[in-house]
Structures are given as structure tokens and as C-alpha cells.
Amino acid sequence: MNRDLMAEVNDQADRAAKNPEKMLDRTRLAHALHDEFPETPIIDIIDKLNMAWRKRGLSFGISPRPL
């Protein structure tokens, strides 16, 4: 069964919405999705992730700077 990229992005966003305090590495997630959907450029996947996260009122957060 082939998954649709947008369905996978929405699934990931739904998971993130269940645990909004957890920090997520957007680039790592985009690369993982790119492995499954190599025909889609990573920048397009990041745009789709941003759209899905914003739609749910989520943010990726900013990792704290190392001291």
C-alpha cells in the first residue's frame, strides 16, 4: 500500500499535536520522509511540514544554544 506524502505529513503533525512539548527536528523528519518519497525535494517536504504544523497551531521550537 503506497502512502501519500501529505497523508504522512499530516500523520506526523497529528502525532506532534498529541505531545506538543516534545522538540522535533524538522530537517531530520524531512530527510526521513524524503527517503520514503525521493521524488519530492526536501525543501518542498519542509514547506508541507510547516503548513501542517501551522494548521494545528504547533511550532518546531528552537533548540537551546549549548553553553
N, C-alpha and C positions, 0 to 999 in steps of 0.2 A: 504494500500500500504506500503510494507516494504521498508525502506530506507537502502541503503548500507552504511557502516561506512565510507568508503573512499569518497563516494559522499557527505556525511555530513561534513567530514573534509574539503574537497575542497570547499564546500559551505561556511563554516566558514572562510576559508582563503580568498575567493573572497570578502566576506563582509569586512574583515580586510583590504584588499588591497584598498577598496574604502575609508577607513578612517585610513591611516597608522599612524597618530599621536596619536590615541587612545591607551592607555595602556591596555593590555589584560593579565589576569591571566591564564596562561597555565594550571596550576593544576586544577583550578576551571572548566575550559572548559573541560578538560579531564574527570573529575568526572561527569560532566553533560552528556557527551557523553557516559560514562560508564553506566549511568542509563538507557540510550536507548539501549546500546549494551553490556549487562552484561557478555556476553561470551568472550569479549576481555579484557585482563588485562590492567589496567590503564597505565602501562609503555609502552605497545605497542601503545596505543592511543596517548600518548605523543610523541613517535617516529614518528607516522604518522602526527601529528600536526607540529612537527619540519620540517619534509620533505616538507609538503605543504607550510609552511611559507618560507622556504629557496628557494623553487622553484619560489616563487613570489618576492624574494628579500626583504622579510619582517623580522622584528625581534619582539620578545615579549617585549623587553625592560627590564630595571631593575628599579624596584620601588625605589624612593629616600629613603634614610635612614631617619628615624624620628630623629629629633634633641633632 
